[in-house]
């Protein structure tokens, strides 16, 4: 079942469209999750009240449980909320009882019968690198990519057990199937600054993180493109450039793509097939992607 | 219940394992640019200095990146401790107004970032999607369920939803008078 969340369908619909192109290309079917709500944001609602957070997340999980299919989501935040709630409710009897008492009031029950995955898991584990490579008809030869894996897919590492969080390779392996050149930079594994309700609490503090990441990429010789598996990080890195200019007077020009968009291009889809130019950075700056740099 | 027990109950069960090595603060990107120090907050928490923990703005600078949690040699899970202290802070009325607004959005629409303007629907159409996605935006019953859950959980009271609505009403009246 395809969990959309908030930011992908409501602010970066090009990511939703690109995902709806590449999953079928890889032989994976996406089922709409009618009536899913906010995950709810783990660092925001988890910081306000853990039981409410777990209850609303569990409500989303019950929709997938009814269908009997696993969830996949393209957002690190949504993944964290749904995966962690699923995990905690399976382990913590006291929390599960509280949550199920709450859910009973709307005739729902968390049963713990499904798994939660991220697009990265679907790409790496379900489709596999070989199948992805076979779909690449427009290789990104010579295109330098900086990666922003973000935090919540792989951390906390002892709980998630996805990748080695100090030296991760899975997201990089997926991106490198396109033939693009991976650019290592010092702050690759640092947070974008948006999470944990910080973007809402103090935008300038959040943007200061983002600025450090951009400077770090420039120190590494720059990149033609930044790729991330999370739309909230994407918003922070994309729209964040406009905000940094406004708040700090410094201009950065980076194209930022979600991994779904990046693969859609590599699979031969045209930018207009999914609206690459609708990113908020381009809309607000009245600019366009640097087509030459991304071989378009 | 004393403060340490409150933290343990709210989601930070390992808080007492902290031996103040400072790996958390050394790993913290928020601490590198603000006065937020994870180690300092945990030390104060263990000393029972509740007010010093729950009322400071710095508490809200953690982006929950979990760098500290992945490196903590004592498995304190500092990120979870911070989230637990935030839960206590909110319960004691220390909630930022911007955070209250996000909470209200979820209560009213089911989404923290809702499809609240015509332009977002147009953006969807522009990329070749239906104007309204199949989440709570197209299914008002789903938002109703979340609203009901927020009442059952006492979340509406926790964030001061009723007071928020009253204040909004007052603002509207004032605007009308001036306007």
Contacts between the chains, C-beta under 8 A, distances in Angstrom:
chain1	res1	chain2	res2	distance
A	4	B	133	5.7
A	4	B	134	7.6
A	4	B	135	5.3
A	5	B	135	7.9
A	6	B	111	4.6
A	6	B	112	5.4
A	6	B	113	3.9
A	6	B	114	7.2
A	7	B	113	5.5
A	9	B	115	7.4
A	9	B	124	7.2
A	9	B	129	7.9
A	9	B	133	3.8
A	9	B	135	6.3
A	9	B	137	7.4
A	10	B	111	6.9
A	10	B	113	5.4
A	10	B	114	6.5
A	10	B	115	4.8
A	10	B	120	5.5
A	10	B	133	7.5
A	10	B	137	7.3
A	11	B	113	6.3
A	11	B	120	6.9
A	11	B	123	7.9
A	13	B	123	5.7
A	13	B	124	4.4
A	13	B	126	8.0
A	13	B	127	4.8
A	13	B	129	5.4
A	14	B	127	5.0
A	16	B	124	8.0
A	16	B	127	7.7
A	16	B	129	6.2
A	16	B	133	7.2
A	17	B	127	4.5
A	17	B	128	5.6
A	17	B	129	5.6
A	20	B	129	7.9
A	32	B	134	4.3
A	33	B	134	7.1
A	33	B	135	7.2
A	34	B	134	5.1
A	34	B	138	7.8
A	34	B	139	6.0
A	35	B	134	7.9
A	35	B	135	7.2
A	35	B	136	6.4
A	35	B	139	4.2
A	35	B	141	6.6
A	35	B	142	3.7
A	35	B	145	7.8
A	36	B	134	8.0
A	36	B	135	4.9
A	36	B	136	7.0
A	36	B	142	7.1
A	37	B	106	7.4
A	37	B	110	3.7
A	37	B	111	6.3
A	37	B	135	6.6
A	37	B	136	4.5
A	37	B	142	5.5
A	37	B	143	6.8
A	37	B	145	7.9
A	37	B	146	5.2
A	38	B	106	5.2
A	38	B	110	6.2
A	38	B	111	4.8
A	38	B	112	4.7
A	38	B	113	7.8
A	38	B	136	7.9
A	38	B	146	7.8
A	40	B	106	5.8
A	40	B	112	6.4
A	41	B	102	7.8
A	41	B	112	5.3
A	42	B	64	7.0
A	43	B	62	8.0
A	43	B	63	6.9
A	43	B	64	3.9
A	43	B	83	7.6
A	44	B	99	7.1
A	44	B	102	6.1
A	44	B	112	6.7
A	45	B	103	7.5
A	45	B	106	7.3
A	45	B	112	7.9
A	46	B	64	7.8
A	46	B	83	5.5
A	47	B	64	7.8
A	47	B	83	5.2
A	47	B	86	4.0
A	47	B	87	6.9
A	47	B	90	7.4
A	48	B	86	7.3
A	48	B	87	6.9
A	48	B	90	5.0
A	48	B	95	7.4
A	48	B	99	7.1
A	48	B	103	6.3
A	48	B	155	7.6
A	48	B	158	7.1
A	48	B	159	6.9
A	49	B	87	5.9
A	49	B	90	6.7
A	49	B	91	7.7
A	49	B	153	6.9
A	49	B	155	5.9
A	49	B	158	5.9
A	50	B	10	6.5
A	50	B	11	5.1
A	50	B	83	7.4
A	50	B	84	7.7
A	50	B	87	5.8
A	51	B	153	6.0
A	52	B	149	7.5
A	52	B	150	6.7
A	52	B	153	4.2
A	52	B	155	4.3
A	52	B	158	7.6
A	55	B	149	5.5
A	55	B	152	7.8
A	55	B	153	5.7
A	56	B	106	7.5
A	56	B	146	6.0
A	56	B	149	6.0
A	56	B	150	7.9
A	59	B	145	6.5
A	59	B	146	7.1
A	59	B	149	6.5
A	102	B	149	6.0
A	102	B	152	5.0
A	102	B	153	5.9
A	103	B	149	7.6
A	105	B	148	6.6
A	105	B	149	7.5
A	105	B	152	5.1
A	106	B	145	4.9
A	106	B	148	5.7
A	106	B	149	6.5
A	151	B	63	7.7
A	151	B	64	7.4
A	151	B	65	4.4
A	151	B	66	5.8
A	151	B	67	7.9
A	152	B	64	7.8
A	152	B	66	7.7
A	155	B	65	7.1
A	155	B	66	3.7
A	155	B	67	7.5
A	155	B	69	6.9
A	155	B	70	5.7
A	156	B	66	4.7
A	156	B	69	4.6
A	156	B	70	5.9
A	156	B	77	7.2
A	156	B	79	7.2
A	157	B	70	5.1
A	158	B	70	7.6
A	158	B	75	7.9
A	165	B	66	7.8
A	165	B	70	5.2
A	166	B	70	7.2
A	189	B	67	7.9
A	190	B	29	5.3
A	190	B	65	7.6
A	190	B	67	7.9
A	191	B	29	5.5
A	191	B	63	4.8
A	191	B	65	3.6
A	191	B	67	7.5
A	193	B	29	7.6
A	193	B	63	6.2
A	194	B	63	7.1
A	195	B	63	4.2
A	195	B	64	5.3
A	195	B	65	6.5
A	196	B	62	5.1
A	196	B	63	4.0
A	196	B	64	3.6
A	196	B	65	7.5
A	197	B	60	6.4
A	197	B	99	5.9
A	197	B	102	7.7
A	198	B	30	7.2
A	198	B	60	6.9
A	198	B	61	6.1
A	198	B	62	7.4
A	198	B	63	4.8
A	200	B	96	7.6
A	200	B	98	4.8
A	200	B	99	6.0
A	200	B	102	5.7
A	201	B	60	4.3
A	201	B	61	7.3
A	201	B	96	5.6
A	201	B	98	6.4
A	201	B	99	6.8
A	202	B	60	7.4
A	202	B	61	7.0
A	205	B	30	7.3
A	205	B	33	6.7
A	205	B	34	5.9
A	205	B	61	6.0
A	206	B	63	7.6
A	208	B	33	5.2
A	209	B	29	5.8
A	209	B	30	7.8
A	209	B	33	7.5
A	209	B	63	7.1
A	212	B	29	7.7
A	273	B	128	7.2
A	274	B	127	5.7
A	274	B	128	7.0
A	275	B	123	7.8
A	275	B	126	5.6
A	275	B	127	3.1
A	275	B	128	6.9
A	278	B	123	5.6
A	278	B	126	5.9
A	278	B	127	5.8
